[in-house]
Amino acid sequence: MPLAHQVTLRPLESRQECLACVSLQQEIWGPEFVDVVPATILMVTQRVGGVAVGAFDTHGCLVGFVFGISGVADGVLAHWSDMLAVRPEARRIGLGRRLKLYQREQLLEHDIRVAYWSYDPLMAVNASFNLNALGACPTEYVDDMYGDTGSILHHGLDTDRLIVKWQLDGPGIERRVAGKRHASRPDSIAGTPLVLPGPAGSGVANRARPTSDLVRIAVPADIVSLKATNPAEARRWQRSARHAFGIYLKNGYRVVDFYDGSKTEPPAYVLTSQPRSGSGD
């Protein structure tokens, strides 16, 4: 496994490097993945403010990458971060975070100050990374956003996604960049309503309804293992999250935190019906 300081981050340059990125996509998402970003797009996107950055080890091998396209959203310059991947043997050395921060630097150089991306809301580790480590804010829940992509990562589940907004120069972002990770204190959410999957066969959550200013939507601690060992249970968790997010977001709630869980409670999104205070992070 490469050491963090031995990995170099830089934009993909040659066609050969872009083809290596194509191969890495197929390794991560599977050989039948239909949404592979081709080498040509990886190359030309960078000419118009897009990002295609690779992480290279000391042998010049591509061990990770981040890719996204730039455009206009709500009348302002914006970026959609489409893919982030790190080889299994290069994980847990902070490469994902380094790639996101490198991406941020590139976008700010182009005067792009907001980025969006989507992720599987059932992936607790990604939720914690996106919300607690980076400070991104969920804005929308989309049912089966991408349809069937042929990826081995989905294991038959719909591609439900949370869309997050990352204000690159927003309040508190410098604290996150400096590594000061935000995390919920258990005592701050103790006793708040917790939405869990309903009884097996019910198909929905435990009938979540807006009854408190602060609520939690639970997700599994390890959805990857659950999809592999018990697909039916994984689908039950997905229906629960879809049902709960649909109700709460429709009723004006917003996601403000992600609780990593404990020995007695599962990981959970924390939502509030209170308006933004404007005080930042």
Secondary structure, DSSP 8 states (H G I E B T S, - for coil): ---GGG-EEEE--SHHHHHHHHHHHHHHH-TT-S----HHHHHHGGGGT-EEEEEE-TTS-EEEEEEEEEEEETTEEEEEEEEEEE-GGG-SSSHHHHHHHHHHHHHHHTT--EEEEEE-TT-HHHHIIIIIIS--EEEEEETTSS-----TTSTT----EEEEEEETT-TTHHHHHTT------HHHHTTS-EE-B-STTS-SBS-----SSEEEEE--S-HHHHHHH-HHHHHHHHHHHHHHHHHHHHTT-EEEEEE---SSS--EEEEE-S---S---
